[in-house]
């Protein structure tokens, strides 16, 4: 399938320049040579740089240091971090230790962001001992197959980036680079993929090697060619899959370069937050606390779990939640709720058992007589009813109460809140500079294709 002139124009802008490719190759070769010559440690470049499918400007380099599989896990972590620091010291960079399944170094060497990752050098993907051990197999699988589809992979990556569905991290829940490449290979090109994706339905299964050995529950299943028990699309949420379907459908209908254009994020001022709330007639609340010292893939799921637990508490206490969201910053994290009502009457009705249910009816009467209710228990339509005082009549009081810690919060979130406390802000006071983009995206939320349509009409 031939490409349109604007697709060729997009490619001319997203293909890495020869100078960029050479720079990355030179730095990676120097690091790999240093590891072997000075430390006798084999290593390899993995990811999109190794496969030649990185978009111009994505100057991230992943170097995996290969260790024997019989090395104890603690020794792998200790020796890997030590070796990574030796690389950083030798080349005069800086580094931060991070933790996925085991520690690794995120380094800044020259002008590149480099992950120095220890992994086990296993001969088969079936023998992996940690998730990172699988990555070299991905690189070896893609390299001999991608040669005729590099441009298609670049278009797919730029398309998903512009559409806001690129990234398999827990905050994005979208498409990984490896997934983009596999889909392009499976369908035989970018436009062929778009045409088929426009008709996708949840439950799609793609198995390039026809070797799936188990069932999967995710909305899109792309069986890993190097591991029949793994779904490459496991991180892709239903909403993000549907957003991609919408994008594909819209692009097939009216293709344009707008689907590949990444715009600077919109931000809100405090006044815009105030105006948005006035227009909507709702109330906004944020709970903020120190970010636990773990990587986003650990904390973001816990933020979401905590958000749902607090939402359930709010609803149970009579506060109607329209929408909620969460945000993880380097120093502080935020859980946000938009409420249709942030006050409730002091009285609340509890419906008890039928009068004819003797044992339960007796227990209900004894329980509430002792609590000195506002009314009742009385009988209505054959059941006992009691009207009691609410514990909280204002959302701010509930959200400020330690009752939050009794809910099903994420472990690290609960610990941060219990040890350091949390701050509750309301309406325009929820705004600060760090949250300006987050709040804008919350109030101006729309699906990716709708956003592109609106921008095209401006």
C-alpha positions as CSV (number, residue, x, y, z in Angstrom):
1,X,0.0,0.0,0.0
2,X,1.5,3.3,-1.1
3,X,1.9,6.2,1.3
4,X,0.4,9.6,1.0
5,X,2.5,12.7,0.5
6,X,1.9,13.8,4.1
7,X,2.9,10.4,5.4
8,X,6.2,10.7,3.6
9,X,6.5,14.2,5.0
10,X,5.9,12.9,8.5
11,X,8.5,10.3,8.0
12,X,11.0,12.9,6.9
13,X,10.5,14.6,10.2
14,X,10.5,11.5,12.5
15,X,13.2,9.4,11.0
16,X,16.4,9.6,13.1
17,X,19.1,11.7,11.3
18,X,22.3,9.9,10.3
19,X,24.1,12.0,12.8
20,X,21.8,10.9,15.5
21,X,22.1,7.3,14.7
22,X,25.9,7.6,14.5
23,X,26.1,9.4,17.8
24,X,24.0,6.7,19.6
25,X,26.0,4.0,18.0
26,X,29.3,5.6,19.0
27,X,28.3,6.0,22.7
28,X,26.8,2.6,23.0
29,X,29.9,1.0,21.4
30,X,32.2,2.8,23.8
31,X,30.2,1.7,26.8
32,X,30.0,-1.9,25.6
33,X,33.7,-2.0,24.8
34,X,34.5,-0.6,28.3
35,X,32.4,-3.2,30.0
36,X,34.1,-6.0,28.2
37,X,37.7,-4.7,28.2
38,X,37.8,-3.4,31.8
39,X,35.3,-5.7,33.5
40,X,35.0,-8.8,31.2
41,X,31.2,-8.3,31.2
42,X,29.3,-8.9,28.0
43,X,26.5,-6.5,27.3
44,X,24.1,-5.5,24.5
45,X,21.9,-2.6,23.3
46,X,18.2,-3.5,23.4
47,X,15.0,-1.6,22.6
48,X,14.2,0.7,19.7
49,X,17.7,2.0,19.3
50,X,19.0,-1.5,18.7
51,X,16.1,-2.2,16.3
52,X,16.5,1.1,14.4
53,X,12.8,2.0,15.1
54,X,13.3,5.0,17.4
55,X,11.6,8.3,16.6
56,X,13.9,11.3,16.1
57,X,14.7,13.0,19.4
58,X,14.1,9.9,21.5
59,X,17.6,9.8,22.8
60,X,17.1,6.9,25.3
61,X,19.6,4.1,25.3
62,X,19.1,0.8,27.0
63,X,22.2,-1.3,27.7
64,X,21.7,-4.7,29.3
65,X,24.7,-6.2,31.2
66,X,24.6,-10.0,30.9
67,X,25.3,-12.1,34.0
68,X,25.4,-15.9,34.3
69,X,22.1,-17.4,35.3
70,X,23.5,-19.2,38.3
71,X,24.4,-15.9,40.0
72,X,22.2,-15.4,43.1
73,X,19.6,-12.6,42.6
74,X,21.1,-10.4,45.4
75,X,24.5,-10.7,43.8
76,X,23.1,-9.8,40.4
77,X,21.6,-6.6,41.9
78,X,24.8,-5.7,43.8
79,X,27.2,-6.4,41.0
80,X,24.9,-4.9,38.4
81,X,24.6,-1.6,40.3
82,X,28.3,-1.6,41.0
83,X,29.1,-2.1,37.4
84,X,26.7,0.6,36.3
85,X,28.3,3.1,38.7
86,X,31.7,2.2,37.3
87,X,30.4,3.0,33.8
88,X,29.0,6.4,35.0
89,X,32.2,7.3,36.8
90,X,34.4,6.3,33.8
91,X,32.4,8.4,31.3
92,X,31.7,11.3,33.7
93,X,28.0,11.1,34.0
94,X,25.4,11.2,36.8
95,X,23.0,8.4,37.8
96,X,19.9,7.6,39.9
97,X,19.3,4.1,41.2
98,X,15.8,2.9,40.3
99,X,14.0,-0.3,41.0
100,X,11.8,-2.5,38.7
101,X,12.0,-6.2,39.4
102,X,15.5,-5.5,40.7
103,X,17.7,-2.4,40.9
104,X,19.1,-0.7,37.8
105,X,20.8,2.6,37.1
106,X,19.2,5.5,35.1
107,X,22.2,7.5,34.0
108,X,22.9,10.7,32.1
109,X,26.1,10.3,30.1
110,X,27.0,13.0,27.7
111,X,23.6,14.1,26.3
112,X,21.9,10.7,26.5
113,X,19.5,9.2,29.0
114,X,20.9,5.7,29.5
115,X,19.5,2.8,31.5
116,X,22.2,0.3,32.7
117,X,20.3,-2.8,33.5
118,X,21.7,-6.1,34.9
119,X,20.0,-9.3,33.6
120,X,20.6,-13.0,33.3
121,X,22.1,-14.3,30.1
122,X,19.8,-17.2,29.4
123,X,19.7,-19.2,26.2
124,X,15.9,-19.5,26.0
125,X,13.0,-17.2,26.9
126,X,11.6,-20.2,28.8
127,X,14.5,-19.9,31.2
128,X,14.1,-16.3,32.2
129,X,14.4,-15.5,35.9
130,X,13.1,-11.9,35.8
131,X,11.0,-9.9,33.4
132,X,14.1,-7.9,32.1
133,X,15.7,-11.2,31.0
134,X,13.1,-11.3,28.2
135,X,14.0,-8.0,26.6
136,X,17.1,-9.3,24.7
137,X,15.0,-11.9,23.1
138,X,12.6,-9.2,21.9
139,X,15.5,-7.4,20.2
140,X,16.8,-10.6,18.6
141,X,13.3,-11.4,17.3
142,X,12.6,-8.0,15.8
143,X,15.9,-7.2,14.1
144,X,15.9,-9.8,11.3
145,X,12.2,-9.1,10.5
146,X,11.8,-5.3,10.7
147,X,14.0,-4.2,7.9
148,X,11.2,-3.6,5.4
149,X,8.9,-2.1,8.0
150,X,11.0,0.4,9.8
151,X,9.1,3.4,8.4
152,X,5.8,1.7,9.2
153,X,6.9,1.2,12.8
154,X,7.9,4.9,13.0
155,X,4.5,6.0,11.6
156,X,2.8,3.7,14.2
157,X,4.8,5.1,17.1
158,X,4.3,8.7,16.1
159,X,0.6,8.0,15.5
160,X,0.1,6.5,19.0
161,X,2.3,9.2,20.6
162,X,0.2,12.0,19.0
163,X,-3.0,10.2,20.0
164,X,-1.9,9.9,23.6
165,X,-1.9,6.0,23.7
166,X,1.8,5.3,23.5
167,X,3.5,3.9,26.6
168,X,3.0,0.7,28.5
169,X,3.5,2.4,31.9
170,X,0.7,2.2,34.5
171,X,-0.3,5.8,34.1
172,X,-0.7,5.6,30.3
173,X,-1.8,1.9,29.9
174,X,-1.1,2.1,26.2
175,X,1.1,0.6,23.5
176,X,4.7,-0.3,24.1
177,X,7.2,0.2,21.3
178,X,7.6,-3.6,21.0
179,X,3.8,-4.0,20.6
180,X,3.8,-1.3,17.9
181,X,6.4,-3.2,16.0
182,X,4.7,-6.6,16.3
183,X,1.4,-5.2,15.1
184,X,3.1,-3.7,12.0
185,X,4.8,-7.0,11.3
186,X,1.6,-8.9,11.7
187,X,-0.5,-6.7,9.4
188,X,2.3,-6.0,6.9
189,X,2.5,-2.3,7.3
190,X,1.1,0.8,9.0
191,X,-1.9,1.5,6.7
192,X,-2.9,-2.2,6.7
193,X,-2.8,-2.1,10.5
194,X,-5.0,1.0,10.7
195,X,-7.5,-0.5,8.3
196,X,-7.8,-3.6,10.4
197,X,-7.7,-1.8,13.8
198,X,-10.7,0.3,12.8
199,X,-12.7,-2.9,13.1
200,X,-11.2,-4.4,16.2
201,X,-13.3,-5.6,19.0
202,X,-12.3,-6.4,22.6
203,X,-11.2,-10.0,22.8
204,X,-8.9,-9.8,19.7
205,X,-6.1,-12.4,19.7
206,X,-3.0,-12.1,17.6
207,X,-0.4,-14.9,17.6
208,X,2.4,-14.4,15.1
209,X,4.0,-17.7,15.8
210,X,0.8,-19.7,16.4
211,X,2.1,-21.0,19.7
212,X,-0.2,-19.6,22.4
213,X,-0.3,-22.0,25.4
214,X,-2.8,-20.3,27.8
215,X,-5.8,-18.1,27.7
216,X,-5.7,-14.4,28.5
217,X,-8.3,-12.0,29.9
218,X,-7.1,-8.7,28.5
219,X,-9.1,-6.8,25.8
220,X,-6.2,-7.2,23.3
221,X,-4.0,-10.3,23.2
222,X,-0.8,-10.3,21.3
223,X,1.1,-13.4,22.2
224,X,4.8,-12.8,22.7
225,X,6.6,-14.5,19.8
226,X,9.4,-15.3,22.3
227,X,7.1,-16.5,25.1
228,X,3.8,-18.3,24.5
229,X,2.7,-17.6,28.0
230,X,2.9,-13.8,27.8
231,X,0.6,-11.2,26.4
232,X,2.6,-8.3,25.0
233,X,-0.6,-6.1,25.2
234,X,-1.2,-6.9,28.8
235,X,-0.7,-3.3,29.9
236,X,-3.2,-2.0,27.3
237,X,-6.4,-1.0,29.0
238,X,-9.9,-1.3,27.4
239,X,-10.3,2.5,27.2
240,X,-6.9,2.9,25.5
241,X,-7.6,0.1,23.1
242,X,-11.0,1.8,22.2
243,X,-9.2,5.1,21.9
244,X,-6.9,3.6,19.3
245,X,-9.8,2.0,17.5
246,X,-11.4,5.4,17.3
247,X,-8.2,7.0,16.1
248,X,-7.8,4.3,13.4
249,X,-11.4,4.8,12.3
250,X,-11.1,8.5,12.1
251,X,-7.8,8.4,10.3
252,X,-9.1,5.9,7.7
253,X,-12.0,8.2,7.1
254,X,-10.1,11.4,6.8
255,X,-6.4,10.9,6.9
256,X,-4.3,14.0,7.7
257,X,-1.0,15.0,9.4
258,X,-3.0,16.1,12.4
259,X,-3.0,12.5,13.6
260,X,0.8,12.6,13.8
261,X,1.2,16.1,15.4
262,X,2.1,16.3,19.0
263,X,1.0,19.5,20.6
264,X,2.3,21.1,23.8
265,X,0.0,20.2,26.7
266,X,-2.7,22.8,27.7
267,X,-2.4,24.2,31.2
268,X,-5.0,25.9,33.4
269,X,-4.6,28.9,35.7
270,X,-6.2,29.2,39.0
271,X,-8.8,31.5,37.5
272,X,-9.6,28.9,34.8
273,X,-10.2,26.3,37.4
274,X,-12.6,28.6,39.2
275,X,-14.4,29.4,36.0
276,X,-14.7,25.7,35.0
277,X,-16.2,24.8,38.4
278,X,-18.7,27.7,38.1
279,X,-19.8,26.5,34.7
280,X,-20.2,22.9,35.9
281,X,-21.7,23.7,39.3
282,X,-19.5,21.1,41.0
283,X,-16.9,21.0,43.7
284,X,-13.3,19.9,43.4
285,X,-11.2,18.3,46.1
286,X,-7.7,17.1,46.2
287,X,-5.8,15.0,48.7
288,X,-2.0,15.4,48.5
289,X,0.8,13.7,50.3
290,X,4.5,12.9,49.9
291,X,5.2,10.5,47.0
292,X,6.4,7.2,48.3
293,X,10.0,6.4,47.1
294,X,9.2,3.9,44.5
295,X,9.0,3.8,40.7
296,X,5.7,4.9,39.0
297,X,4.9,1.3,38.0
298,X,4.7,0.5,41.7
299,X,3.0,3.6,43.0
300,X,0.5,4.4,40.2
301,X,-1.6,1.2,40.7
302,X,-1.6,1.9,44.4
303,X,-2.8,5.5,43.8
304,X,-5.7,4.1,41.7
305,X,-6.6,1.5,44.3
306,X,-6.6,4.2,47.0
307,X,-8.6,6.5,44.8
308,X,-11.3,3.9,44.3
309,X,-11.4,3.1,48.0
310,X,-11.9,6.8,48.9
311,X,-14.5,7.2,46.2
312,X,-16.5,4.3,47.7
313,X,-16.2,5.9,51.1
314,X,-17.5,9.2,49.7
315,X,-20.4,7.6,48.0
316,X,-21.3,5.5,51.0
317,X,-21.4,8.7,53.1
318,X,-23.8,10.4,50.7
319,X,-21.3,12.4,48.5
320,X,-21.9,11.9,44.8
321,X,-18.7,11.6,42.8
322,X,-18.8,12.6,39.2
323,X,-15.2,11.8,38.2
324,X,-11.9,11.2,39.9
325,X,-8.3,11.0,38.9
326,X,-4.8,10.8,40.3
327,X,-1.4,12.3,39.6
328,X,2.1,11.2,40.7
329,X,4.8,13.9,41.0
330,X,8.4,13.5,42.0
331,X,7.8,15.0,45.5
332,X,4.0,14.9,46.0
333,X,1.1,12.8,44.7
334,X,-2.5,13.8,44.4
335,X,-5.9,12.1,44.3
336,X,-8.7,14.3,42.9
337,X,-12.5,14.1,43.2
338,X,-15.2,16.1,41.5
339,X,-18.3,16.1,43.6
340,X,-21.9,16.9,42.6
341,X,-22.5,17.7,46.3
342,X,-20.1,18.3,49.0
343,X,-22.6,18.6,51.9
344,X,-25.3,16.3,53.0
345,X,-28.1,16.6,55.6
346,X,-27.4,15.5,59.2
347,X,-30.1,12.8,58.9
348,X,-29.7,9.5,57.0
349,X,-32.1,6.6,56.7
350,X,-31.1,3.0,57.3
351,X,-33.4,0.3,56.1
352,X,-33.6,-2.7,58.4
353,X,-34.9,-6.2,58.0
354,X,-38.6,-7.2,57.7
355,X,-40.5,-7.2,61.0
356,X,-41.3,-10.9,60.3
357,X,-37.6,-11.8,60.3
358,X,-37.5,-12.3,64.1
359,X,-33.8,-12.8,64.9
360,X,-32.5,-10.1,62.6
361,X,-35.3,-7.7,63.5
362,X,-34.5,-8.1,67.2
363,X,-30.8,-7.4,66.7
364,X,-31.6,-4.3,64.6
365,X,-33.9,-2.9,67.3
366,X,-31.4,-3.5,70.1
367,X,-28.5,-2.0,68.0
368,X,-30.2,1.3,67.2
369,X,-32.2,1.8,70.4
370,X,-28.8,2.0,72.2
371,X,-27.5,4.6,69.6
372,X,-30.3,7.1,70.4
373,X,-31.4,7.7,66.8
374,X,-33.1,10.8,65.5
375,X,-36.2,8.7,64.8
376,X,-37.1,5.0,65.1
377,X,-36.7,2.3,64.7
378,X,-40.2,2.4,63.1
379,X,-42.1,0.3,60.7
380,X,-42.6,1.2,57.1
381,X,-43.9,-1.1,54.4
382,X,-43.3,-4.0,56.7
383,X,-39.6,-3.2,57.4
384,X,-37.8,-1.5,60.2
385,X,-36.4,2.0,59.4
386,X,-34.2,4.1,61.5
387,X,-33.1,7.7,60.9
388,X,-29.7,8.5,62.5
389,X,-27.1,11.3,62.5
390,X,-24.4,11.2,59.9
391,X,-20.8,11.1,61.1
392,X,-19.8,13.6,58.4
393,X,-22.0,16.2,56.7
394,X,-19.1,18.0,54.8
395,X,-16.8,16.3,52.3
396,X,-13.8,18.3,53.6
397,X,-14.3,16.9,57.1
398,X,-14.5,13.3,55.8
399,X,-11.5,13.7,53.5
400,X,-9.5,15.2,56.4
401,X,-10.4,12.3,58.8
402,X,-8.2,9.4,59.7
403,X,-11.1,7.2,58.6
404,X,-9.5,7.3,55.2
405,X,-6.7,5.1,56.6
406,X,-9.2,2.4,57.4
407,X,-10.0,1.8,53.7
408,X,-8.3,-0.4,51.2
409,X,-5.5,2.0,50.3
410,X,-2.4,0.9,48.5
411,X,0.3,-0.2,51.0
412,X,2.8,2.5,50.2
413,X,0.1,5.2,49.9
414,X,-1.3,4.3,53.3
415,X,2.2,4.4,54.9
416,X,3.0,7.8,53.3
417,X,-0.3,9.3,54.6
418,X,0.0,7.7,58.0
419,X,3.5,8.9,58.6
420,X,3.5,12.3,56.9
421,X,-0.2,13.2,56.9
422,X,-2.1,14.7,53.9
423,X,-3.5,18.0,52.8
424,X,-7.0,18.6,51.6
425,X,-7.8,21.4,49.2
426,X,-11.1,22.6,47.7
427,X,-12.0,24.2,44.4
428,X,-9.6,26.8,43.1
429,X,-7.3,26.1,46.0
430,X,-6.6,22.7,44.4
431,X,-4.5,24.5,41.8
432,X,-0.8,24.9,41.9
433,X,1.7,25.2,39.1
434,X,2.7,21.5,39.1
435,X,-1.0,20.5,38.6
436,X,-1.8,23.1,35.9
437,X,-1.6,20.5,33.0
438,X,-3.2,17.8,35.0
439,X,-6.2,20.0,35.9
440,X,-6.5,21.2,32.3
441,X,-6.7,17.6,31.0
442,X,-9.2,16.8,33.7
443,X,-11.6,19.5,32.8
444,X,-11.1,19.4,29.0
445,X,-11.1,15.6,28.8
446,X,-12.1,14.2,25.4
447,X,-11.2,11.1,23.3
448,X,-8.1,11.4,21.1
449,X,-10.0,11.6,17.8
450,X,-12.5,14.1,19.2
451,X,-9.6,16.3,20.3
452,X,-8.1,16.2,16.8
453,X,-11.4,17.1,15.3
454,X,-11.8,20.0,17.6
455,X,-8.3,21.3,16.9
456,X,-8.9,21.0,13.2
457,X,-12.0,23.2,13.5
458,X,-10.1,25.9,15.4
